[in-house]
Amino acid sequence: MNNAGDTLSDNLLGDAAERLFAQTCTPALLRAAEQGQPIDAAWRACEDAGFADALVPESLGGAGLPLAAALPVVLAAGRHLCPYPIAHTMLARGWLAAHGHARPAGPIALAPHGLSVADHRIAGTNVPWIRVASHVLAQINGQAWLLPLQAADVQSNGVHGSLDGEASW
């Protein structure tokens, strides 16, 4: 059911996201991210705006939005070439909250193809957003794992400007 209130809140959320990403996702920030430099200030602005926890229930400190209502944020991020995984983070934090897990600070990358374990090491290739995330949420042997990237060896995938890469723990 879509009423005038829903449209107004969609516009307010989308307008807020447009303003934030226009201010923070500058060409200089994009170049910095591509070169492996920190983008912490831009991420903090996004997190402070509440976008990262948009899908987390209000009772747990989030906005409690349904998935479709968060779409304006994702669209605005795409229009401004946002150099961090806001859509992945929103989904990951919503899933973590729904399953009673703590939500870490910082952007979270999703590893849609999972990670593998071999020789006592966890590894993933072509993990989206891995070069700018602080954690990766992945499935390993049927279990969900939330892995901190500060404990990982992260390598570029060799594609100029790509924020994807390889990681091992």
N, C-alpha and C positions, 0 to 999 in steps of 0.2 A: 504494500500500500504506500503510495507516494503522495504526500500532501505538501502544502506550501511550506510548512515548518521543516520538512525533510530537505526540500530544495534550498531553503535559506541556509540551513546548517551545512549542506554540501558546498554552497557558494562560499560561506564564511571559512570553512576548513580549506577549500581549494585556494581561496584568495590569500589566506595566511601562509599556506605552503608556497604559493607563487612568490609572495614578497620575500619570504625567508630564503628560498633557493636563488632568487634573483640577486639578493644581497651577498650571499655566501658562496655560491658556486660560480666564481669568476673564472675567466680564462687562466689567470695566474694560479688559482687553486687547482684547476684541472691539470695544468702542466706539472705542478708540484706533486700531485698524486701519481701521475704517470712516471715521475722520476724517483718515486719511493720516499718522498719527503712527507712528514706528518701533516695531517689535515685535521688535527684535534679541535681547533677552534670552530671550524665549520660543523663538525660532528656535534660538539657540545651545544651549539645554537639549535640544531635540529632536535637533539635530545631534550634541551630545556623547553622547547616549544611543545613537547609532549608527543611528537609524531612517532617516536620509537615505541611507545607504549599504547598506541592507538587501539590495538586489539586486545589489550589486557583488561580484564574486568575492573570496573570502578572500585570495587571492594578491595582490590589489590594494588590500587594506585594508578591504574590506567584510565583511558577514556571510555572503555567498554563499547567501542564501536563494532558493528557487524562488519564483515569483510568488505562488502560493497561500499559502505560509507567511507572506508579508508582509501578508495580508489583515487579521489582527487589529489591526495598527497603523492601517490605513486606516479600519477600522470604529470604533476608539476615537477617532480624529481627527474623524470625522463626528459621533459622539455628543457630543463636547465643542465642536463648532463651531469647530474649529481654524482660525485666521485666516491660514493660510499653506498653500501647495500641497505638502503632504507626499507625497501619492500621485504628483503630477506629478514631484516632485523624485526620488523613488525610481525611477520609470520612466526619467527622463532620465539620471540618474547610472548606472543599470544599462546603458542603451543606449550612453552615452559610453564607459564602461569596456569594453564588449564590442567597440567599434570602435576602441579604442586612443587615445581622446582624453582629455585632462586633464579632471578634474571640478572645476568652480569651487566655491568656498565660497558658501553662501547658497542660498535657495530658488530653484528653477527652474520657470518656467511653461512649459507646452506650448501652442503655438499650433496647435490641431487643424485650423484652416482655412487655415493657412499665412499668410504675409505676402506683400505685393506690392511690386514695385519700379516707381517712376514718377518721372521727373524727378530722377534720381540720389538718390532717397530711398526708404528701406524703410519700409513702413507696415503697420499692422494695426489692425483695429477689433474691438471686443468680445473682446479677448484675455483669457481667464480668468486670474485671479490677478495680472495685470500690475502692479497697484498695490502689491503686497507682495513681489514677486519681486526677485531681484537679476539674473537672466538670463532670457532666453526662448529656448527651443529650437523652431525652426520650419523648415518646408520652404519654400524659395524657388526657383522654377523648377527643381524636381527635385533640389535640393541641400539638405543639412541645414546650418543656421546656428545658432550659439550666440551670442546678442547680449547684451552687458551693458546693463542698464537705466540705469546711471549715465550712459551716453552718449546716452540717449533722451529725447525729450520725451514724457512720459506724462500723459495726461488721463483724468479720470473719464468714465465713460459716461453720467453724469447720473442714474443710478438710485441713490436713497438707500441707503447701506449696502453698495453693490456694490464688490467688490474687483477687478472686471473693468474694462477700459478700453481706450483707444486709445494707441498708441505709434508714434513715428516716429523714425528715425535718419537 
